[in-house]
Amino acid sequence: MIIAEANQTAQKLRGEGDALRNQIYASAYNKDAEFFSFYRSLIAYDTAIKEGTPLVISPDSDFFKYFGNANGRK
């Protein structure tokens, strides 16, 4: 019974945390959609590109959108 209650509490807290995270993301997006997109790209780069991992992607891929020029535009 104690384990079931702990699991229930854990799931409730995870749900509340997910809701807060989504609220923060939405707020950030509404303040500056372009910066939010840039930030999410950085997270994607960090996740996808690990040291020593070969990666072959076309230079005109949206994955490299912010490497086009100094302004971060294509």
C-alpha positions as CSV (number, residue, x, y, z in Angstrom):
1,M,0.0,0.0,0.0
2,I,2.8,2.4,0.8
3,I,4.5,1.8,-2.6
4,A,1.2,2.4,-4.4
5,E,0.7,5.7,-2.6
6,A,4.3,6.7,-3.3
7,N,3.9,5.9,-7.0
8,Q,0.6,7.9,-7.1
9,T,2.3,10.9,-5.5
10,A,5.3,10.6,-7.8
11,Q,3.1,10.5,-10.9
12,K,1.1,13.5,-9.6
13,L,4.3,15.5,-9.0
14,R,5.6,14.6,-12.5
15,G,2.4,15.8,-14.1
16,E,2.6,19.1,-12.2
17,G,6.2,19.5,-13.2
18,D,5.4,18.8,-16.8
19,A,2.6,21.3,-16.8
20,L,4.8,24.0,-15.3
21,R,7.6,23.2,-17.8
22,N,5.0,23.6,-20.7
23,Q,3.8,26.9,-19.2
24,I,7.4,28.2,-19.0
25,Y,8.1,27.1,-22.6
26,A,4.9,28.8,-23.8
27,S,5.8,32.0,-22.0
28,A,9.3,32.0,-23.4
29,Y,8.0,31.4,-26.9
30,N,5.5,34.3,-26.6
31,K,8.2,36.7,-25.5
32,D,10.6,36.0,-28.4
33,A,9.7,33.2,-30.7
34,E,12.9,33.5,-32.8
35,F,15.2,33.2,-29.7
36,F,13.1,30.3,-28.4
37,S,13.6,28.5,-31.7
38,F,17.4,29.3,-31.5
39,Y,17.5,27.9,-27.9
40,R,15.7,24.7,-28.9
41,S,18.1,24.3,-31.8
42,L,21.0,24.5,-29.4
43,I,19.5,21.8,-27.2
44,A,19.0,19.6,-30.4
45,Y,22.6,20.1,-31.4
46,D,23.8,19.1,-27.9
47,T,21.6,16.1,-27.9
48,A,22.4,14.9,-31.5
49,I,26.1,15.8,-31.8
50,K,28.3,13.9,-29.4
51,E,32.1,14.0,-29.4
52,G,33.5,11.3,-31.7
53,T,30.1,10.6,-33.4
54,P,30.2,11.1,-37.2
55,L,27.3,13.1,-38.5
56,V,26.5,13.7,-42.2
57,I,23.9,16.4,-42.8
58,S,23.3,18.6,-45.8
59,P,24.6,22.2,-45.1
60,D,21.2,23.6,-46.2
61,S,19.3,21.5,-43.7
62,D,17.0,23.2,-41.2
63,F,19.1,21.6,-38.6
64,F,21.8,24.2,-39.3
65,K,19.4,27.1,-39.8
66,Y,21.3,29.4,-37.4
67,F,24.7,28.8,-38.9
68,G,23.8,30.5,-42.2
69,N,25.2,34.0,-41.3
70,A,26.1,36.2,-38.4
71,N,22.4,37.2,-38.0
72,G,21.3,33.6,-37.7
73,R,19.2,33.9,-40.8
74,K,19.3,31.9,-44.1
